[in-house]
């Protein structure tokens, strides 16, 4: 349902369920189709968690990286995650991935969803 808070609540639910670096796992990756959305959602979640941006929740978009080494939630564009598959084919940096706005259907999202479909049998621990 539109406007119900899924975008900001799902990463917090994943943290509460024991996912993410603060819980000893990998990153919770959260994609957005646009750079402005990735940065503004990261700021909003950080505010809701009452933590500085980049500490627990941060973002990475082209030309900007506001993510500390110990952060648990990484907001990014679909293109950033797709590019990461080149250097980390198994996406071992992540234990959870949230592909937001997938219904917007772009080449990046379509390639990413196809890639993840092929990856899941090799990464049963990865939650999508």
C-alpha positions in Angstrom: 0.0 0.0 0.0 1.4 3.4 -1.0 2.5 5.6 1.9 2.5 2.9 4.5 6.2 3.3 5.4 7.6 0.1 3.9 10.6 1.9 2.6 11.7 3.2 6.0 10.3 0.4 8.1 11.7 -2.7 6.4 15.4 -2.0 7.1 14.5 -1.3 10.7 12.6 -4.6 10.9 15.6 -6.4 9.4 17.9 -4.9 12.1 15.4 -5.9 14.8 15.4 -9.4 13.4 19.1 -9.8 13.8 20.3 -8.9 10.3 23.1 -6.4 9.6 26.6 -5.8 10.8 25.6 -4.6 14.3 24.2 -8.1 14.8 27.4 -9.8 13.5 26.1 -10.3 9.9 26.7 -8.5 6.6 25.2 -5.3 5.3 21.5 -4.8 4.7 21.5 -3.4 1.2 18.5 -1.3 0.1 18.2 -0.1 -3.4 16.4 2.9 -4.8 16.0 3.8 -8.4 17.2 7.4 -8.0 20.1 9.0 -6.2 18.0 11.6 -4.4 15.7 8.9 -3.1 18.7 6.8 -1.8 20.1 9.8 0.2 16.8 11.1 1.5 15.6 7.6 2.7 19.0 7.1 4.4 18.7 10.4 6.2 15.1 9.6 7.2 16.0 6.1 8.6 19.0 7.6 10.5 16.7 10.2 12.0 14.2 7.6 13.1 17.0 5.5 14.7 18.4 8.7 16.3 21.9 8.0 14.9 24.1 10.2 12.8 23.9 9.6 9.1 26.6 7.1 8.0 27.0 5.5 11.4 24.3 2.8 11.4 22.5 3.8 8.2 24.3 5.4 5.2 24.2 5.7 1.5 26.3 5.4 -1.6 25.4 6.9 -4.9 27.6 8.1 -7.8 30.1 10.7 -6.5 28.9 10.4 -2.8 29.6 7.9 -0.1 28.2 8.5 3.4 28.8 5.1 5.0 31.1 4.2 7.8 32.9 0.8 8.0 30.6 -0.4 10.8 27.3 0.7 9.2 24.6 -1.9 8.9 22.2 -0.4 6.4 23.4 0.8 3.0 21.0 2.7 0.7 22.2 2.8 -2.9 20.9 3.1 -6.4 20.2 -0.1 -8.4 23.2 0.7 -10.6 25.6 0.8 -7.6 24.6 -2.7 -6.5 24.7 -4.0 -10.1 28.3 -2.5 -10.4 29.3 -4.3 -7.2 28.5 -7.7 -8.7 31.6 -7.2 -10.8 34.0 -7.1 -7.8 31.8 -9.2 -5.5 29.9 -11.8 -7.6 28.4 -13.6 -4.6 27.6 -10.3 -2.9 29.2 -11.6 0.2 29.2 -8.1 1.8 25.4 -8.4 2.2 23.1 -10.7 4.3 19.9 -8.9 3.3 18.8 -7.1 0.1 15.8 -4.9 -0.3 15.0 -4.0 -3.9 12.6 -1.1 -3.5 10.5 0.3 -6.3 11.2 -2.8 -8.5 7.9 -2.2 -10.3 9.4 0.8 -12.0 11.1 -1.6 -14.4 14.4 -0.3 -15.7 17.3 -2.2 -17.3 19.3 -2.0 -14.1 16.4 -3.4 -12.0 15.7 -6.1 -14.6 19.3 -7.2 -14.8 19.6 -7.1 -11.0 16.5 -9.2 -10.4 17.7 -11.8 -13.0 21.2 -11.8 -11.4 19.7 -12.3 -7.9 17.5 -15.1 -9.1 20.6 -17.0 -10.3 22.6 -16.1 -7.2 20.1 -17.3 -4.6 20.9 -21.1 -5.0 24.5 -20.3 -4.2 23.7 -17.9 -1.4 20.8 -19.6 0.6 21.8 -17.3 3.6 21.0 -14.2 1.6 17.5 -12.8 2.3 15.8 -10.8 -0.5 
